[in-house]
Each structure stands twice: as C-alpha cells, then as structure tokens.
Amino acid sequence: MATKLTLTERLSYGLGDMGTSLAYNMASGFLLFYYTNVVGLPAAAVGTVFLIARLLDAVIDVVVGIAVDKTRSRWGRTRGYFLFVALPYALVTVALFHMPDWSEGAQLAYAFITFKALGILMSLQAIPYTALMPMMTLDTGERLKLSGMRGVGTSISVVMGTAAVMPLVGLFGGSDQKQGFQSVAMLFAAIGFVCTIALYRNCRERFEDTSPANFAILPAVREMLQNRAWLVVFASCLLYFIRFGLMMSATAYFAIDVLGKPWMISIMLPAVSGMLLLSSVVAPPILARTGIRRGCVFVLGLSAVLFALLPLAESSVPLFLTVYIAACLATSITITAAFAMIAETVDYHEWKFGSRREGLLSAGISLSTKVGMAIGTAGFAFVLGAAGYAPDAVTDTARDAIRWAYYGSAVLLLGLQTVVMLAWPMDALRETIRNDIAGRSPAPAE
C-alpha cells in the first residue's frame, strides 16, 4: 500500500539530516585543521585519536541499533531519541571546538573524550533517523522523495559546515581563530538543535516490525550479515566515506599547499558532497528510470574517470573546477541513491527472515560511514605525518604526498565502489519482495 507523505513531513525529514550533519561536517572539514593549525597538536597524534574513537563505534552503533529495535515507547521507536539527544548533541558540539589551554597530553585526552562523545551522541541520533524512513513509507517513489529531501538537508549542512566556516570564523573571531571556531560551533549547535526538534514533531512512524521486541541478538546479527542487499550498501558506504573523510580532511591542505589558492577551499569543500542539492532534484527521476544498480554503476565509473583527469587540469582553474564539480555531482547521485537503498535493505530482510530490524540494519550502515570516515581522516593525517608536514615550512615532499593522496585515493575507491554496486539485488527482486510482504503485513498504523 503506497503511503503519500505530506510536504511538512518531507521537509522535516530533510531538516533531520541537518540536525545531525551540520556539526559533523564542520568537524570533518576543520577539526584536524583546528587541532593542528590553531591549537598546535601534532598531526599523527590527532589522526590516532580520530581512528581509535571511530573504531570504538563498532560496538556503540550495534548497541544503539539493537536498542532501537527493542524500543517501544510513547514516542514510538525512534522519535524519543531525537527528543532526548538533541540538547546533549548541541552541547558537545560546542565543547569540541573549545580546547582548554592545557598540556599537550591533556589536550589530546580532551580531544579524544569530546570527539568520542560526539560519535556516541551522533549514533543515538543518526541511527534512529535512518531507521525512520522505512517506518514512514513502503513506497519506493516516496522513499526517493525522502532521499531527495535528505539530500537537500545534507547539502545545505555541507555548504554551511564547510564553505561558510572560515568566513564565519573571520567574522566572529577576527584574527583570533580560536574564538572564531568557538562562536561558529555555538551557532551550528543551535541550528542543529532546532532542526532535530522539527524532525521529532512532524515525522510519523506508520509501519512497525511486528516481531517480538525481546529477540536474540547474535542470531539477529548473523541474519544481518546474510542480507545481500545490506552487505552491498555497507561496502558501498564504507568506500564512499573513506574517500569522503580523506577529501574533507585534505581539501584545505590541498588548496593551500598544492594549488596555492586558499580561496578554492570555499568552492571545493562544499562540492565534495554539496552537489547533493542538485542531485536531490535530478537523482530520483534518473534512478527511477535507470534503476539504482545501473544508474549508480554509470555515475561512479564516470566520476572515477573525471578524477583521473584532474591532475591534467591544474594549470587552468576554470577547467579544474568544472571537472571537479562534475565529478562531485556524479558521486552525489550515488549517495542520494544510498538513502533509499538503506530502506530497501529492510524490505529484503523482512522478505528473507520475517523481521524488519530497522535499527540494527541502520546501525550497521552508520558503522560503515563512521569507520570509513575514520580510515579516510586518520589515513590522511598519517600521510601528513609520514611526509613530515609542518604548517610553517611545507616541503615539496609533503606537497606531492598531499597531491597524490587526494587524486589516487579517489580513483581507486570509486573504482572499487563501482564493482560493489554491480551486486545490488533489489532492482530485480523489488516487485516480488513487495508483493510477498504486502500479502502478510498488517495495515499501517493511523
């Protein structure tokens, strides 16, 4: 049964991504820069902090996902998380960019604690958010519309969390970058809080897992690992976010130290995923016509080719940015598709195992994004450390390391993601699965 969603629901769902992503994008794009260039911490040590903190999310995300599947409350299964996590998430966002004047060891400990807290609270907000979509509607067209709105929320948060950060740091802090980052973090925390409350107030859960809340955990995890659709989305998102994490961390260094054009940060960083704003409009009709598998394979291959051509375009800024933005648009189509694909892993799971497990499946995908970001961010920090990067005396060796980490990782990871997408099963099975589920599912809650 198709469920038509209201415009308010779709808009509020899109705002929900801003509630989580705004602080996360600022941290992804500038936290390494803030720690190394503003606070003065060593890059390799910061990379280790990022990597350990994110790898610990492997346990946390699974625990949160299982908790969502076991939750039965007056607010539903997901909405209570938005209500009670919104304020703590905002407060930790502020703390993240408020480094005390302590010793280096104490500052690294503070960085780990606050970054880890951000990750935990993000799990408590992002996993229920992702789990909410398949609870709102079973219709693929409506899910693609929700994915488009989520893409809008993501792209706005990327533009604000990347392109707007340094101008706002200058506006609020002047020559005092430390004060500027603190002020921007406070502003983004307030905006994120309002967006999350809008999600809580306006989005409804219509379809619920009718299986018992007290299920055995290990068999549920084993079933998740046997879900082919989930495995494809997990691997695809892992590869996407390794590349995303590296590029978000590396772009400021690439623009300043390789291209010698700091102003390009405000164009290149938003384009990494800011093209989702355009993708949210063009992707749903394209993917509805081509199918998710065929459409994603084409744009991933195209993007890999475009990134491979970028080194040849460095001498011409207009040509470089044209090729770069086109490549980013192509990859953005795949992340719009991924939002709908995550919901379809729930349908596949119910069809194969008789339970929906929205929380656990969403937790697994959230884990792939966090581990991917950790590997990408820490990997680039290790590249800087190995190349002997020093902000005040950048060597040719360091520049070459930044350049080829930037280009080479993109081509390799996009190629691998293309291969993974060839295994996506739902385009061929969707109608069979939907018909089987419809024949045994109860009517949606009113």
Order of alpha helices (4+ residues) and beta strands (2+ residues): alpha-alpha-alpha-alpha-alpha-alpha-alpha-alpha-alpha-alpha-alpha-alpha-alpha-alpha-alpha-alpha-alpha
